[in-house]
Amino acid sequence: MISAGDFRNGITIEYENSIYQIIEFQHVKPGKGAAFVRTKLKNIISGGVVEKTFRPTEKCPQARIDRKDMQYLYEDGDLFYFMDTENYEQIGLNADSVGDALKFVKENEVVKVLSYKGNVFGIEPPLFVVLEVTETEPGVKGDTATNVTKPARWSSRSRTSWSARFSNPPSSRSAACVVR
């Protein structure tokens, strides 16, 4: 159990039959009345954000989220397959559990699979990935004076904008991306 006076960013708690992560908290001591803790909570399963107010003496059970390193193997229709790197067991997760987390992850890369009481609810991609630009449209001469971008396809199958400073599509440029 953790009291509301001990809340910190990143702590996960069980509240109203759901699992929440504290995104933001603020201890408020008004001139009149009792102090309270104002929080922003993110439901880690649905992704919704709510604002709640707690008395500093209120207690909530702290939720334990298991993060396990697993290797992303392949996609088969609506299922994404991962392998435990310790015992080589494979699990398949549906697209709802994975979400957009695999947008910049290539096959055979290691990700963290998140679970609560044995139920997998999501994955955390690596913080840094190195991708190769596989396709871009040709740049237009003279468009380099301002911050012009153009669509690009990465080696992970995702499509994002790419700086148009190159007049021709890069043949084998690598780019480091921060995934958050």
N, C-alpha and C positions, 0 to 999 in steps of 0.2 A: 504494500500500500504506500502511496505517495501523497503527501498533503499538497494542497494547491499553493501553499507558500513556498514549496520546493520545486515548482514547475520550472523547466528550462526548455529552450528550443531543441527539438529533435526527440524529446521523450515521447514514448507511445503509452497510451493509457486505454483502459476499458471504461467506456462511459455510455450509458443508455443502450446496452446490448450491442455496441459497435466498438471498433478499434479506431482510435484517433491518434494522430501525431500532432504535437504542439508545434505550430509554425511560428507563432508570435505570442508573447505574454507581456503583461504590464501590471505591476503592483500599483494600485491606486489608493491613496489615503486622502479622502475628501476632508474638507474643513469640518463638516458635520457628519455624523454617522460613522459606521464601522468601515474599516478598510476592506478592499476586495481585489480579486485578481481577474483582469479582463484578458481573455485568450482568443486566439484564432486556431481552430482545430481542423485538421484535414482528415477525412475518413479515408483510411489507406486502402480500403477495398473498392469503394465507389468513386473516390477522388473528389467528392464534394467538400466544400469548405464552409464551416459554420463558426459563428462567434458565440461564446458562452462566457458567463460571469460566475466565478466561484468565490465563496468565503475562504479566507486563508486557512481555516481549520478543516475544510472539507477534505476527505480522502477518497482517492480512486485507486483501484488496482492497476499496477503497472503491467502492461502487456509485453510479452517476450516475443520478438520477431526473429525467426531463424533465417539467417542468410547463408546459403550454401553455394560454393563454387561449382558450377556445372558448365559443360562445354556445349555450345549450340551446334547441333549436327546438321539438320536440314528441315525444310518445310515440305509437308505433304498435304496438299489441299488446305483445309482449315486448321490443321494441327502443326505445331512446331515441336521438334524433338530435341531433347537435351539429355546429356549423359553425365552421370556422377563421375567425377575424375578419380574418386577413391575406390569405389567398388564396381564401376562400369555398368550400373543399372541405368536404364533409359526410361524417361517419362515423356509423355506427349501433353502439351498444353494447347488449349484452344486460343483463338485470336482475341477473345475477350480478356483472358488472363494476361496475355502478352502486351496488348495495346500497341502503342507506337514505340515501345522500348527497343525493338529490333531494327528500327529504321536505318541505323548506321552500323549495325553489327554484321560481320561476314560469317560464313560458315566456319566452324572449328575454332571460334573465339570463345573465351571463357567469360561467363556472365554470372551474376549472383541471383539465385532463385530465392524469392521471398515466400515464407510460409508462416502460418499462425496455427498452432495446434495441429500440425500435419496437413493443413489445407493450403495448397499453393495459390497465391492470389496475384502474383506479379513477378517481374524480373527487374534487376538493375543492370543496365549496360555498363561497360567500362567507362571511366571518365574520359579517357583519350583513345581515339582510334586513328589509324592511318589508312586512308582510302585513296584509291586511284581514280582520277577523273577519266571516265571512259567515253563520254560524248558531250560535246557542246556545240552550239551554233557558232558560225564564224562571227568575229567581232567586226564592227563597222569602224572604218578609219575616222578618227576625229572624235570618237566618243570617250576618250580617255581623260578629258579635262574635268569631268564631274564623276561622281560615284555612280557609275552605270553598272548594272548587273545583268546577267543573262542566265537562262536555265542551264543546268549541267546535270548529267547523270553520273552517279558515283558507282564504284565497284560493288556497293552493297544494294543496288537496285533502287535506291531512293533518289528523288529528284529535288534539287535545291537550287538557289541562285548562286552564281559564281561570278567573280569579278571579271569585267570585260576588258581588262588591261591587255589581254593577249589578243592579237588580231586574228589568230588562227586557233582552232581547237587544239588543246594540248594533247600530244600523243600519249605520253605516259607520265603526266605530272602527278605527284603525290601531294596530298593535303592533310594536315592534322586538324581534326575537328574536336571541339569540346562538346560533349553530349550532356545536356541538363534539361 
